[in-house]
Amino acid sequence: MAKYLLLKHYRGAPAAVNDVPMDRWAPEEISAHVQYMNDFAARLEKTGEFVDGQALAPEGTWVRYDGEGRPPVTDGPFAETKDLIAGWMVIDVDSYERAVELAGELSAAPGAGGKPIHEWLEVRPFLAAPPTTSDCAFHG
């Protein structure tokens, strides 16, 4: 089994077919979307393919280490981050093909008017082992 991260983006991906922003959906449209996501996760729990998933709040803060004995430096939230990633799901499947199949299904969650969004989802494999210097973009 291999783990994959399915990323839902607010922006940055090609436009969805049903490209109406969620803040313009009716409450029942949001409820239907959330129910679809919950039903999808419950089905994958039964097959043992679901690991975890969460929607993300729009708020966020960047944090960095600023030296021994000093408090962390904070800044943000940054619009480019909060508007980019809407949520994620981690799946554990037998193959890349299965990960793509499930991402395609998840892309059909209903949106405005109850019609499938057909949004683009990013499928990213988890590293099976720590990267080596030859795997990194910055080395040498």
C-alpha positions in Angstrom: 0.0 0.0 0.0 1.2 3.5 -0.7 -0.1 6.8 0.8 -1.2 9.7 -1.3 -2.3 13.2 -0.4 -5.3 14.5 -2.3 -5.2 18.3 -2.1 -8.2 20.5 -2.7 -7.2 24.0 -3.9 -9.2 27.2 -3.7 -6.9 28.8 -6.4 -3.9 27.8 -8.4 -5.4 24.9 -10.2 -7.2 25.1 -13.6 -10.8 26.2 -13.2 -13.4 23.7 -12.3 -16.3 23.0 -14.6 -18.8 24.3 -12.0 -16.6 27.2 -11.0 -18.8 29.0 -8.5 -16.9 30.0 -5.3 -18.3 28.3 -2.2 -19.1 31.7 -0.6 -21.8 32.1 -3.2 -23.4 28.7 -2.6 -26.7 28.3 -0.7 -26.5 26.6 2.7 -28.1 23.4 1.3 -25.5 23.3 -1.5 -22.7 23.5 1.1 -24.4 20.8 3.2 -24.7 18.5 0.1 -21.0 19.0 -0.6 -19.9 18.2 2.9 -22.2 15.1 3.0 -20.6 13.9 -0.3 -17.1 14.3 1.2 -18.2 12.5 4.4 -19.8 9.6 2.5 -16.7 9.3 0.3 -14.5 9.1 3.4 -16.8 6.6 5.1 -16.8 4.3 2.0 -12.9 4.4 2.0 -12.9 3.7 5.7 -14.7 0.4 5.0 -12.1 -0.6 2.3 -9.2 0.4 4.6 -8.1 3.1 2.1 -8.9 6.2 4.2 -6.3 7.6 6.5 -7.4 11.1 7.3 -8.9 14.3 5.9 -9.7 17.8 6.9 -11.0 21.1 5.6 -8.8 24.0 6.5 -9.9 27.3 8.0 -8.9 30.4 6.1 -6.9 31.8 9.0 -3.2 30.9 9.4 0.2 32.1 10.6 3.7 31.6 9.3 6.2 30.7 12.1 10.0 30.4 12.0 12.8 29.8 14.4 14.7 33.0 15.3 17.6 31.8 17.3 18.4 30.2 20.7 16.4 31.7 23.5 14.3 33.9 21.3 10.6 33.5 20.6 9.5 32.2 17.2 8.8 34.9 14.6 5.2 35.0 13.4 3.6 36.8 10.5 0.5 36.4 8.5 -2.0 35.1 7.6 -0.9 35.3 4.0 -3.7 35.4 1.5 -1.7 33.3 -1.0 -1.8 30.5 1.5 -5.3 30.7 2.9 -6.8 31.1 -0.5 -4.7 28.3 -2.0 -5.4 25.1 0.0 -9.0 24.3 1.0 -8.4 20.9 2.5 -6.9 17.5 2.1 -7.4 13.8 2.4 -4.8 11.1 2.9 -5.5 7.7 1.3 -3.5 4.5 1.5 -4.1 2.5 -1.7 -2.5 -0.3 -3.7 -1.4 1.8 -6.7 -1.0 5.2 -8.2 -3.8 4.3 -10.6 -6.2 3.7 -7.7 -5.2 7.1 -6.2 -6.0 8.8 -9.5 -9.3 6.9 -9.7 -10.4 8.1 -6.2 -9.3 11.7 -6.9 -11.5 11.6 -10.0 -14.5 10.5 -7.9 -13.8 13.1 -5.2 -13.6 15.8 -8.0 -17.3 15.1 -8.7 -18.5 16.5 -5.3 -21.6 18.7 -5.8 -21.3 22.4 -5.8 -23.5 25.3 -6.9 -26.9 24.1 -8.2 -26.2 20.6 -6.9 -24.1 20.0 -10.0 -20.7 18.2 -9.7 -17.8 20.7 -9.4 -15.4 18.6 -11.5 -12.6 20.4 -9.7 -8.9 19.6 -10.2 -7.3 17.8 -7.3 -3.6 17.4 -6.7 -2.4 13.9 -6.1 0.9 13.7 -4.3 2.6 10.5 -3.1 4.2 10.4 0.3 7.9 9.6 0.3 8.5 6.0 1.2 12.0 6.9 2.4 13.9 10.1 3.3 15.2 11.8 0.1 18.8 11.5 -0.8 20.9 14.4 -2.1 20.2 13.3 -5.6 16.5 13.6 -5.0 16.7 17.2 -3.7 16.5 20.3 -5.9 19.2 22.0 -3.8 22.4 20.0 -3.3 26.1 20.2 -3.8 
